[in-house]
């Protein structure tokens, strides 16, 4: 298993070396470097908050590890023309990330379910490999997608009918990972085994909101473990991100209704990480920067939106046992105190690091808001 990961890492590294390269000219410095300085200041303040007040939400540490890999790669690939002070700022951010990781008490994590606990631990155990996979950031035809013509309320109702509960999503992701681990351990070839219900949820059919981002993550894990034989994962992820992009533009058109900031940033993070440059927009970056709380973290009252979409559970009064998952999610997200939300902060961290990478390694297409 370890040997396979090493081979995978070498293959990916070699591919990246020829696919992604820093690109600079005079105008790049005019437009990009000041933006990267702004992001670095925002990130330093965000990380400082969580260094002082550690989160108990495992999603924060997954995002931290992924962002650390992206940022380290960006620093290593910096053009010689990049100001030394900027490089130093970025290196200081990675050092703060390392301090947070080194001081993390993993035994204090709050899990919403046993299935989710298994998923998290599997991701954390393979985080170094997962964070080393760098897709080239480029622009394709995705930008032709337009926002929905209907109102946010209709979107919520559609999401409510299509999205599974978090419990179902966690169970299916765990099923995929268990099958992948067995395939790796026995060194047998074949697809990850999924029940028809989980296959439908993860791979097939229409979906909205958090179900789509969950699918993007599941597809990334399937790619890591090479366990979806016969499925073109790149094409699958592309189709998912087309739908995600339409939703992202719609959330912007609806002026980011309460509870949707986390989803908006998660959509940017997950699909931009897959190389889709359409998610790199200066105006979206400015919006994320503006959402930072004075104390450094990010907040989002996600509970109303999650209840409306059914991703936590029914909006009507449930039994105490059915509310257990909701309680755990809320407790983990707010464990660092105040209005801060650790999942929202995690998505901000990840998306802003992706923006740094895009600004420092791509051409002028990303300086202008040419992608409507």
PLY file of the C-alpha trace (Angstrom):
ply
format ascii 1.0
element vertex 372
property float x
property float y
property float z
element edge 371
property int vertex1
property int vertex2
end_header
0.00 0.00 0.00
2.75 2.43 0.93
4.69 1.52 -2.20
1.66 2.31 -4.33
1.31 5.71 -2.68
4.97 6.47 -3.31
4.62 5.52 -6.96
1.43 7.60 -7.19
3.18 10.57 -5.62
6.13 10.33 -8.03
3.81 10.06 -11.01
1.71 13.03 -9.95
4.77 15.12 -9.11
6.29 14.44 -12.52
3.04 15.27 -14.27
2.62 18.50 -12.29
6.14 19.61 -13.08
5.26 19.80 -16.75
1.65 20.94 -16.40
1.88 23.88 -14.02
4.42 26.67 -14.11
4.71 30.20 -12.74
3.99 32.90 -15.30
5.01 36.51 -14.78
5.26 39.77 -16.63
4.98 43.41 -15.57
1.19 43.44 -15.48
1.11 40.31 -13.36
2.99 42.13 -10.62
0.71 45.14 -10.87
-2.42 43.08 -10.36
-1.42 39.92 -8.51
1.19 40.65 -5.88
-0.92 43.17 -3.89
-3.79 40.67 -3.88
-1.55 37.94 -2.52
-0.34 40.30 0.22
-3.97 40.96 1.19
-4.77 37.27 1.31
-1.66 36.48 3.34
-2.64 39.04 5.97
-6.16 37.58 6.14
-4.84 34.03 6.45
-2.36 34.97 9.16
-5.15 36.53 11.22
-7.38 33.49 10.67
-4.67 31.03 11.68
-3.66 33.13 14.67
-7.21 32.84 16.01
-7.23 29.04 15.76
-3.74 28.76 17.13
-4.96 30.49 20.28
-8.35 28.77 20.35
-8.01 25.28 18.87
-11.04 23.84 17.11
-12.51 20.42 17.85
-13.93 20.10 14.34
-11.98 17.54 12.24
-12.97 19.35 9.02
-10.81 22.27 10.09
-7.73 20.03 10.28
-8.48 18.35 6.95
-8.68 21.78 5.32
-5.52 22.85 7.14
-3.57 19.86 5.82
-4.81 20.35 2.27
-4.02 24.07 2.37
-0.55 23.32 3.75
0.20 21.11 0.76
-1.08 23.66 -1.75
0.88 26.50 -0.16
4.11 24.53 0.11
3.90 23.63 -3.57
3.25 27.28 -4.49
6.25 28.49 -2.47
8.54 25.88 -4.00
7.47 26.89 -7.51
7.70 30.66 -7.04
9.33 32.66 -9.80
12.62 34.34 -8.85
11.01 37.70 -9.54
8.60 37.36 -6.62
9.46 39.87 -3.86
11.36 38.26 -1.00
9.00 39.79 1.55
6.03 38.08 -0.06
7.76 34.71 -0.02
8.65 35.26 3.63
5.00 36.05 4.44
3.89 32.79 2.83
6.58 30.80 4.63
5.49 32.30 7.95
1.94 31.14 7.22
3.15 27.56 6.65
5.07 27.72 9.94
1.93 28.79 11.78
0.05 25.93 10.09
2.72 23.53 11.32
2.46 24.83 14.88
-1.30 24.33 14.84
-0.95 20.78 13.51
1.80 19.89 15.98
-0.30 21.11 18.90
-3.49 19.40 17.78
-5.19 17.11 20.30
-6.85 14.63 17.97
-8.53 12.89 20.91
-10.64 16.02 21.49
-12.32 15.90 18.07
-16.12 15.87 18.00
-17.62 13.51 15.42
-21.25 13.68 14.36
-21.44 9.90 13.87
-19.35 6.71 13.87
-19.48 6.59 10.08
-18.15 10.13 9.87
-15.39 9.30 12.35
-14.19 6.49 10.09
-14.24 8.79 7.03
-12.27 11.50 8.83
-9.61 9.13 10.14
-9.16 7.56 6.70
-8.70 11.01 5.15
-6.29 12.18 7.86
-4.20 9.02 7.52
-3.77 9.69 3.80
-3.67 13.48 3.99
-0.04 13.85 2.88
-0.76 12.02 -0.37
-4.11 13.72 -0.87
-2.63 17.19 -0.37
0.13 16.51 -2.92
-2.27 16.05 -5.84
-2.17 19.31 -7.81
-4.40 19.67 -10.84
-3.35 22.33 -13.38
-5.51 25.43 -13.05
-6.99 26.33 -16.41
-10.06 27.85 -18.04
-12.39 25.80 -20.22
-16.01 26.05 -21.29
-17.53 25.98 -17.81
-17.84 29.77 -17.75
-20.75 29.67 -20.19
-23.04 28.45 -17.38
-25.61 31.01 -16.24
-27.28 31.38 -12.82
-30.66 29.79 -12.22
-33.60 31.89 -13.32
-35.72 30.93 -10.33
-35.56 32.30 -6.79
-33.55 31.02 -3.82
-36.68 29.63 -2.16
-37.26 27.28 -5.08
-33.60 26.22 -4.97
-34.01 25.36 -1.30
-37.10 23.27 -2.01
-35.31 21.43 -4.82
-32.32 20.77 -2.58
-34.60 19.53 0.16
-36.07 16.84 -2.09
-32.73 15.73 -3.57
-30.23 15.88 -0.76
-29.71 12.97 1.64
-29.22 13.46 5.34
-25.67 13.84 6.61
-25.99 10.41 8.16
-26.68 8.82 4.77
-23.88 10.80 3.11
-21.38 9.71 5.76
-22.46 6.08 5.56
-21.98 5.96 1.78
-18.58 7.67 1.91
-17.50 5.20 4.60
-18.70 2.33 2.39
-16.57 3.62 -0.48
-13.49 3.95 1.72
-13.86 0.52 3.34
-14.12 -1.07 -0.10
-11.11 0.95 -1.30
-9.03 -0.09 1.72
-9.88 -3.75 1.17
-8.86 -3.48 -2.47
-5.55 -1.89 -1.45
-4.88 -4.40 1.33
-5.60 -7.51 -0.75
-3.88 -5.97 -3.80
-6.77 -6.96 -6.01
-8.06 -4.98 -8.95
-11.63 -3.88 -9.24
-14.14 -1.21 -8.44
-15.16 0.03 -5.03
-18.26 -1.90 -4.07
-21.27 0.31 -3.37
-24.87 -0.54 -2.68
-27.30 0.68 -5.37
-28.47 3.41 -2.99
-24.95 4.68 -2.38
-24.03 4.40 -6.04
-26.98 6.63 -6.85
-26.08 9.11 -4.15
-22.37 9.36 -4.92
-22.21 8.81 -8.65
-25.57 9.17 -10.37
-28.58 11.38 -10.70
-29.10 15.05 -10.02
-28.08 16.74 -6.82
-27.73 20.16 -5.26
-25.85 22.06 -2.58
-23.83 19.94 -0.14
-24.69 16.71 -1.94
-22.73 17.89 -4.99
-19.68 18.96 -3.00
-19.83 15.64 -1.14
-19.76 13.91 -4.52
-16.72 15.91 -5.63
-14.90 14.89 -2.46
-15.91 11.23 -2.89
-14.68 11.29 -6.50
-11.37 12.72 -5.33
-11.01 9.92 -2.79
-11.91 7.33 -5.43
-9.17 8.79 -7.64
-6.67 8.62 -4.79
-7.38 4.95 -4.13
-7.81 4.08 -7.82
-10.95 2.08 -7.13
-13.52 3.16 -9.70
-12.69 0.83 -12.55
-14.55 1.64 -15.73
-15.50 5.15 -14.62
-13.84 8.21 -16.15
-13.39 10.09 -12.90
-12.04 13.22 -14.59
-15.15 13.47 -16.77
-17.34 12.68 -13.74
-15.78 15.48 -11.67
-16.09 17.87 -14.60
-19.83 17.20 -14.87
-20.21 17.70 -11.12
-18.31 20.98 -11.14
-20.36 22.33 -14.04
-23.42 21.93 -11.85
-21.57 23.34 -8.84
-20.48 26.38 -10.87
-24.07 27.11 -11.82
-25.02 26.99 -8.14
-22.07 29.16 -7.11
-23.08 31.85 -9.59
-26.68 31.55 -8.41
-25.74 32.06 -4.75
-23.92 35.21 -5.81
-26.94 36.37 -7.85
-29.13 35.81 -4.78
-26.65 37.92 -2.76
-25.56 35.03 -0.54
-28.64 34.29 1.59
-28.01 33.56 5.30
-26.42 30.20 5.85
-24.90 29.82 2.36
-21.43 31.32 2.84
-19.98 27.95 3.85
-21.44 26.26 0.78
-20.22 29.05 -1.51
-16.62 28.78 -0.30
-16.75 24.98 -0.28
-17.82 25.00 -3.90
-14.91 27.26 -4.82
-12.41 25.20 -2.83
-13.44 21.76 -4.08
-13.74 22.59 -7.78
-10.84 25.05 -8.03
-8.71 22.33 -6.39
-9.68 20.12 -9.34
-8.16 22.72 -11.67
-11.23 24.66 -12.77
-10.06 28.26 -13.11
-13.60 29.52 -13.63
-13.90 29.52 -9.85
-11.01 32.02 -9.58
-12.65 35.44 -9.73
-11.34 38.65 -8.14
-14.83 39.64 -7.02
-15.34 36.29 -5.29
-11.97 36.63 -3.61
-12.92 40.11 -2.37
-16.20 38.77 -1.00
-14.44 36.03 0.97
-11.91 38.51 2.36
-14.73 40.84 3.43
-16.52 38.07 5.34
-13.73 37.68 7.91
-14.78 38.50 11.47
-12.75 41.12 13.40
-11.36 38.34 15.63
-9.98 36.55 12.56
-12.37 33.62 12.11
-15.38 33.22 9.83
-19.01 32.80 10.81
-22.10 31.53 9.03
-25.45 30.72 10.57
-25.69 27.46 8.64
-28.34 25.79 10.78
-31.41 27.45 9.13
-30.18 26.56 5.63
-29.23 23.02 6.61
-32.65 22.48 8.19
-34.41 23.83 5.11
-32.48 21.53 2.78
-32.84 18.54 5.05
-29.11 17.86 5.24
-29.25 17.67 9.04
-32.77 16.44 9.57
-36.43 17.39 9.41
-37.35 20.97 10.20
-40.22 19.78 12.38
-39.65 18.91 16.01
-37.74 15.59 16.03
-37.10 13.21 18.88
-34.01 13.84 21.04
-32.17 10.93 19.39
-32.75 12.37 15.93
-31.38 15.69 17.15
-28.16 14.08 18.37
-26.39 14.56 15.03
-27.47 18.20 14.78
-26.24 18.83 18.31
-22.83 17.32 17.56
-22.43 19.35 14.37
-23.32 22.55 16.17
-21.08 21.74 19.14
-18.07 20.97 16.92
-18.55 24.02 14.73
-18.86 26.47 17.64
-16.37 24.85 20.02
-13.84 27.64 19.46
-16.24 30.17 20.92
-18.31 33.16 19.91
-19.74 33.64 16.44
-16.92 31.66 14.85
-17.79 28.59 12.80
-14.94 26.17 12.21
-16.30 24.63 8.99
-16.87 28.07 7.49
-13.36 29.06 8.59
-11.96 25.86 7.08
-13.56 26.58 3.71
-12.26 30.16 3.81
-8.75 28.91 4.58
-8.77 26.40 1.74
-10.30 28.67 -0.88
-7.98 31.59 -0.12
-4.89 29.38 -0.39
-6.15 28.20 -3.78
-6.47 31.86 -4.78
-2.86 32.48 -3.77
-1.71 29.58 -5.90
-3.78 30.76 -8.88
-2.57 34.34 -8.62
1.07 33.30 -8.51
1.15 30.69 -11.22
-1.33 31.64 -13.93
-1.47 34.23 -16.69
-3.38 37.48 -17.02
-6.76 35.82 -17.50
-7.14 35.79 -13.74
-6.33 39.45 -13.14
-9.49 40.69 -14.79
-13.08 39.80 -14.09
-13.48 38.61 -17.67
-15.43 35.53 -16.59
-18.95 36.72 -15.85
0 1
1 2
2 3
3 4
4 5
5 6
6 7
7 8
8 9
9 10
10 11
11 12
12 13
13 14
14 15
15 16
16 17
17 18
18 19
19 20
20 21
21 22
22 23
23 24
24 25
25 26
26 27
27 28
28 29
29 30
30 31
31 32
32 33
33 34
34 35
35 36
36 37
37 38
38 39
39 40
40 41
41 42
42 43
43 44
44 45
45 46
46 47
47 48
48 49
49 50
50 51
51 52
52 53
53 54
54 55
55 56
56 57
57 58
58 59
59 60
60 61
61 62
62 63
63 64
64 65
65 66
66 67
67 68
68 69
69 70
70 71
71 72
72 73
73 74
74 75
75 76
76 77
77 78
78 79
79 80
80 81
81 82
82 83
83 84
84 85
85 86
86 87
87 88
88 89
89 90
90 91
91 92
92 93
93 94
94 95
95 96
96 97
97 98
98 99
99 100
100 101
101 102
102 103
103 104
104 105
105 106
106 107
107 108
108 109
109 110
110 111
111 112
112 113
113 114
114 115
115 116
116 117
117 118
118 119
119 120
120 121
121 122
122 123
123 124
124 125
125 126
126 127
127 128
128 129
129 130
130 131
131 132
132 133
133 134
134 135
135 136
136 137
137 138
138 139
139 140
140 141
141 142
142 143
143 144
144 145
145 146
146 147
147 148
148 149
149 150
150 151
151 152
152 153
153 154
154 155
155 156
156 157
157 158
158 159
159 160
160 161
161 162
162 163
163 164
164 165
165 166
166 167
167 168
168 169
169 170
170 171
171 172
172 173
173 174
174 175
175 176
176 177
177 178
178 179
179 180
180 181
181 182
182 183
183 184
184 185
185 186
186 187
187 188
188 189
189 190
190 191
191 192
192 193
193 194
194 195
195 196
196 197
197 198
198 199
199 200
200 201
201 202
202 203
203 204
204 205
205 206
206 207
207 208
208 209
209 210
210 211
211 212
212 213
213 214
214 215
215 216
216 217
217 218
218 219
219 220
220 221
221 222
222 223
223 224
224 225
225 226
226 227
227 228
228 229
229 230
230 231
231 232
232 233
233 234
234 235
235 236
236 237
237 238
238 239
239 240
240 241
241 242
242 243
243 244
244 245
245 246
246 247
247 248
248 249
249 250
250 251
251 252
252 253
253 254
254 255
255 256
256 257
257 258
258 259
259 260
260 261
261 262
262 263
263 264
264 265
265 266
266 267
267 268
268 269
269 270
270 271
271 272
272 273
273 274
274 275
275 276
276 277
277 278
278 279
279 280
280 281
281 282
282 283
283 284
284 285
285 286
286 287
287 288
288 289
289 290
290 291
291 292
292 293
293 294
294 295
295 296
296 297
297 298
298 299
299 300
300 301
301 302
302 303
303 304
304 305
305 306
306 307
307 308
308 309
309 310
310 311
311 312
312 313
313 314
314 315
315 316
316 317
317 318
318 319
319 320
320 321
321 322
322 323
323 324
324 325
325 326
326 327
327 328
328 329
329 330
330 331
331 332
332 333
333 334
334 335
335 336
336 337
337 338
338 339
339 340
340 341
341 342
342 343
343 344
344 345
345 346
346 347
347 348
348 349
349 350
350 351
351 352
352 353
353 354
354 355
355 356
356 357
357 358
358 359
359 360
360 361
361 362
362 363
363 364
364 365
365 366
366 367
367 368
368 369
369 370
370 371
